[in-house]
Amino acid sequence: MINFKQKELIETLEQEIKSRFPAFKILSINDNADNRLWLTIKELNDEESELELEELIAEKVTDILVTHGYHFQVIPTKAER
């Protein structure tokens, strides 16, 4: 189950990324037995933007892991859910 702090961090992450990539969208959030959250996101159509997005996400989720101890795994997909 996602706790309040995790939800807050996900909302902040989404806002920060959307400010740079307006098409960014979190499609689903799943928690895992190993205390990891899986965020499925909508893949962008532009390959160059996708690489920039992946770098930004990697930076942000690393900051969350180091600062708050929560491990977010982000998985891009083309499918809308």
Secondary structure, DSSP 4 states (H G I P E B T S, - for coil): ---HHHHHHHHHHHHHHHHH-TT--EEEEEE-TTSEEEEEEEPPS-HHHHHHHHHHHHHHHHHHHHHH--EEEEEEESS--
